[in-house]
Amino acid sequence: MYRYGLFATTLLLGISSLAQPTNADRQIAAFVDKTLPELVTFYKDLHASPEVSFMEKNTSAKIAAQLRQSGFAVTENLGGYGVVGVLRNGNGPTVLVRTDLDALPVPEQTGLPYASKVKMLDDAGNEVPVMHACGHDLHMTVFTGVARTLTQFKDNWKGTVVLIGQPAEERSGGAIAMLQEGLYKKFPRPDYALALHTNANIAAGKVGYTEGPVMANVDAVDITVKGVGGHGALPHTTKDPIVLASQIVLALQTIVSRQTSPFDPCVVTVGSIHGGTQFNIIPDQVELKLTLRSYSEEVRNQTIESIRRIIKGTAEAAGIPQDRLPTVKIREPYTPSTINDIPLTRRLTGVFSRVLGKENVVVTPPSTVGEDFSRFGREEPAVPICMYWLGAVDPKKIGESQKAGTPLPSLHSSIFAPLPEPAIKAGIQTMSAAVMDLLRK
């Protein structure tokens, strides 16, 4: 099925890419060129003043101001610091475009003249360094440019545009908060929902796309492994939770290797293990933190059930009393998988090929990263969604990386530094053209 889908997509792109840029495409490109210097300045300001999840007060105010300047009716503080801008332009479909607002608790080490030096208190009261290490500053800049472009070229489309600035994507929770506070009830319900995301492996000026599954379910799991502590010199008088936790970590690997079909994506990663205070003390408990990735609900549920079974069985085999068996907590809300609507994606990739040239539109494989943009497509009746990748890397750095055999800095890296101008321009051109195609007269 997937091979056929890729073949059909390639065939479709081959046909659609025969179309040349329209006069409107050229006018939009010229408009973007004209406004690009101001937008790059805005990008650098966003990059230098990031805010972490659930704390995006100033960032959301900047986005709201930009939407108002472009003629949108703006509502602030929906689902936290969420922003909603609505622009009505006659009868027609409704298209939603989302940007995310938040940054990461990462100390920036790019050396850029506009690098972030920000430190702030997160929602837990901890002081953390903050950086836009995932490109949300690029997303917001493109979003701002799209708002200006759609206003400037209102004669080219007919319908309603809903532009939303979503808080707390990195921690997850922002999308569901906006929906629970009435995004689809208080504002026009979209017929299509679109978003883009920076890509740390694609050259700036290009875009990438994936049909169908593009990002995974994401679960965060906390496991408390309990034991009976005591003196490190007398382990036979204890029930050692460190040994038990180590056995559990190894046993969890069989969920992927021996309990899940190799044709079903699944990841079980133990990202944190903490227990004990001294070399000669066996502690009473050990804490494990896991991330789980999957695409289907069946694999997700099977993985969670397997974790519960493995930790219980391993503890019982070690002689842990029933009142000291390990506990499992699945954090909520989880992030559901992002599934691009195939007809919508094929339609838009044809538009992208026309605007940028087919050589600048590349197929990308599915990824096990997560994105709660998926939730905007899951409210019944389901909304067709498409998230595509925005190239952000200096082509010279890609060439150097390939020549040296060294990996490029990934998203969430302290040295991730996009090449702003061509990325912003490609993002505005493709997203504006996508919206206008869906709202064409």
N, C-alpha and C positions, 0 to 999 in steps of 0.2 A: 504493500500500500504506500509506504513512504517513498520507495523508489519511483513508483508511478507518479506520486505527487510531485517529486522533484523534477521528473522528466516533463510533466505537464507544465510545471512552472517555468522551466527553461524554455519550453516551446512558446509559452505565453509571452515571456519576456522578449524572446526573439521577434515575435510579431509586434508587440506593443512598442518595442524600442525603435521600430522603423519610423514611428512618428517623430517629427522634428519639434523643437520647442515652439510654442505658439507665440503670437505677438504679446499676449498677456504674460506669458512666462518671461519674455524679455523685458517687459515693463516692470515686472516684479523684481527681477534680478537687478535692474538699474536702481529701483527704489531701495533695495536692500543695500546695495553698494553705497548709496547716498547716506543712509542712516547708520551704516556699520561703525564708523568711528565713535559715535555717541554710544552705541550699544556695547562696544568693547570697553569703553570707560565704565559703563554700568556693570559689566561683567567683572571687571577688576575690583570695583567697590564691593560687589557681592562676595567675591573670593576673599577679600581682606577682612570681611566682617561676618563670618559664619555664626550660626547658632545651632545647638544640638536639638534633637527630637523633643517635641512638646514644649520647646522654649523659643519658638521662632517669631517672637513678637515684632522685632524691628524688620526682619526679612519680609514678613507678611504685609507689614505696612508699606514697604517699598513696592511690592508687587501690586497691592491694591491701588496705590497712587498711579502706577503706570497704566493700569487698566482704566482708571477714571480719565486719565489724559487721552486715552484712545477712544473715549466715548462709551465705554461699557457701564452698565448699571452694576454697582459693586456692593456685595455683602461681605462683611468681615466676621471673624471669630465663629465660624461654623465648624464644629467638631474640634475645638481647640483654636488654633490660629489659622484655620482654613479660610481661604478666600474664594469667592464665587463672582465671576463677571459674566454678564449676559448682554449680548448684542443681538437685537431682533432686526431683521431686514426682510420683512414680507413673509408670505406663506411659503412653507417648504420644510424639509427635514430639519432635525436638530443634531448638531455634532458637538460632542464634548472633547476638549483637549485638556490634558492634565500635565502640570508640572509638580515636582516635589520641592519642598522648601528647606529641608533640614540638612545639617552637616554631621560630621563624625567626630568623636573624641580622639583625634589623632594629632600629634604634634607635627606641623608642617616642616619639611626639610628640603623643599624644592630649590630654595635660594632665589626665588623670583622676587623682583622688586615690589610686587604687590602681595607677597606671601602673607598668610595669616599669622598674626602674633597673639591672637585672641585666647584668653582663658576665661572660663565662666563656670558658674555652679550649675550642675545638671539637676534634674528633678529629684535626685536623691540627696542633694546638698553637697556633692563632691566637686571640688575644683578640677576641671579637666581642660587640656588644650583642645582647640577646635579647628577643624580644617574641612574644606570642601574636597574631600578625597574621592568622591564618587561622581563628581561632575554635575551636581544639582545646580551649581551656579551657571553652568552652560545651559542646562534645561530652562532655567528661569529667564536667561537672556534671550534664548530662542523664542520662548513663550511670549516675552515682551515684544519681540520683533514680529511675531505672528499676529499679535493683537493690533499692532500698528498697520501691518500689511492688509489685514482683513478690513479694517476701517477705511484705509486709503482706496481699496479696490472693491467697494461695496457694489458697484455696478456689475461686477463679474459673478455675483452669487446671490442666492435668494434662500432665506430660511433663518435659522437661529443658531448662534454660536454660544456655547457655554464654556468659558475658560476657568479652570479651577486650580488654585494653588493648594496642594495637599501637605499638611504637616506630618511629621513622624512616619516617614517611609522607612528610614533606616532601622528603627526599632519595631516597625509594623504597628498598626493600630490607627493611623491617621485616616486611612480610607474608610474603614468600618465606622469610625467616629463620625465622619461627615455624612455617611449614608444613614446612620442611626439618628442623626439630628435633622434628617429630612431633605437631603440633597435632591433626591428624585421626586419629592413631593412638593417642596417649596419652590423649586425651579423647574424649567422645562426638562422633561425626561428625554435623554438622548436616543437617537436612532443608531448612532455609532459613537464609540469612545476611542480616542487615539492618544498615544503617548510615544515619546522617544526616550532613549537612554544612551549616554555616552558609552563608547566601546574602547577599551585600552589596547586593542590589537588591530583596529581598522584605521587607515590613514584619514586625517582630517580632509573633508571635501567629499568623502564617500559615505554611503549608508549601507547597512546590512539588514537582512530580513530572514525570518524563519516562519514557515507555514505550520499551523497547528501548535503543538507544545513548544514553548520557547523558554519558560522558566518553571521551576519546580515548586511543589509543596515544601514549606519550611516549618519544622517544629523545633522548639527548644525544650529540652527535657532536663529536669533536675532529679538526681538520684542520691538518696542518703543511705549509705551502707553502714549499718550499725554493727557493733561488736561488743565485746567485754574487755575493757582496757586493763592494763596492769604494767608490771615491771618488764622492761625489755629483756632482762636476764632470765625471766621465768615465763617464756611464751606458752608453756603447757598449761599455765593457770589462766590463760586468757582465750578470747576468741578474736583473732587479729583481723580488724576490718581492712587493714592495708593489703594483706595477702588476699583477702576475699575480694576487695575492689579490683586488684590486679587480675584475678581469675575472671571476674565479670567483664573487664575490658577486653580480654582475649576472647571470651565466649561470645561477646556481642559481634565480633567480626564474622561469625558464622551466619548471621542474619542475611548478610549480602552474599557471602560465598557459597552457602549451602542451603539457604531457605528461600531465596528469591530467584526467580527465573533470570538468566543472564540477558533476556530480552526486555526486562522491566528495570528501568533506572532506579537505583536505590543507593543512598549513602548513609552510613552511620558513623559519625565522627565524635570521639570523646575529646573535647577541646579543653577541659579543665579537670584536674584531680587535686584535691587538697585534703590533707589529713595529718594530724600529729603536730607536736611542737618541739620535741627533743629527741635526741638520738637513742635514749634509753627508756623511752616511754611508749608503750603500745596504746594508741588512743581509743576512745570509745566509738568514734565514727569517722567516716571519710565521705567527702562530697564530690560527686561527679556531675559535670555539665556536658550535655550532648547536643549536637545538631543533627537532625534527620532530614533527608531530602528524598523526594519521590515525585512521580507524576500522577499516578492513579490513586483514588481513594482506597482501592483494595490493597495496594502495596503499603500505603500509609498505615492503614488499620492493622495489617498483618505485622508490620515492623513494631508498632507500639505494643501489640499483644505479645510478640516474641520477647521484647525487652522485659515485660512484666514476668513472663514465664521463666526466662533465663536467670534473672536476679533472685527470684524466689527459690528456684531449684538449686542454684549454686549455694545460697545461704543455708538452705536446709541440709544439703550435703556436708556443709562445714559445721553442722551442729548448732547453728544460731537458734536461740529460743524463739518461739512463735511471736512473743511480744517484742522481739528485736529484729524482725525481718526487715529488709530494705524497703524504702518507700520510693514511689515514682510520682513525679508531678509533671504533667504536660502543660506548658505555659499557654495561656490564652491571651489574645486571639492568635491562632496560627496563621500563616500566610498560605493561601491556596495557590495551586499551580496556575500559571498564566498560559492560556490557550488562545493563540491568534486565530480569529475566524478566517478560514482559508479563502472563500470568495472575496472577502474584503481585502485581505492581504494581497491577493493576486491583482486586484483592481489597483491598489495603491502602488505596488511595485512597478506596474506599467506607467503610472504617473511619474514616479521617481526616475525611471529610465528616460522618459521624455524630457524631464527638467534637467537632470544631471548628466545624461548620457549613460548608456547601458554599462559601460566599463566602470562606472562609479556606483553601481548597485550590485552588491555581492550577497550570495547565499551564506548564511551563518548557521552553524549547528545548534541544536538545543543546548541549554546550559542548566546546571543544577543550582545556580543562584536563585534568589527569590525576589518577588515584587508584589506588593499588595495592590498595585494597579488592577490586578486580576479581579478584585472584588467589584469593580465598576461594571463588569460584564456578567456578574453572577446574581444580580437582583432580578427575580422573576417579574415579568418575562425577560429572559436573558437578552443582553445588549451585545451585538457583535463588537469585538474589540480588536485592536491591532497596536502592538508596541514594536517599534523597529529600532535598530541600532544606529547611533550617530558616531561616525568615525571622529576620533579626537587626537590622533597621534601624528606628530611631525613625520612625514614620509622618510626624511633622512634618518631618523632614529629607527624606523622599521628596517631600513636597509642595513644600518650598522648592527642592529640586533641579529639579523639573519646572517650577516657575514661573520660575526663573532660567535654566534651560537649561544648568545645570552638572552634570557627572557626580558621583555619589556616590563616596566613597572605596572602592576595590576591596579584595578580599582581598589580603593581602600588603602593603597600604599601611601606612605608619608612623602614619597617623591613623585607621585603621579601629577604630571603637569601637562594639561592639554594644550594644543596649538589653537588659540581662540578664534582668529579671524575666519579661516576657511571652514571650521566646524560650525560656527554660528551662522555663517552665510548658507551653508548646505542645509542646516536644520530649518532655518526660516523658509527657504525656497521649497523644500520638500513638504513641510507641514502645511504651509499656506496653500500650496497646490493641491495637497490631499483634501483639505477642508473645502476648497472651492470646487473640486471635482465632485465631492459628495453633495454639494449644495448648488451645483451648476443649474442655470436656468433652463 
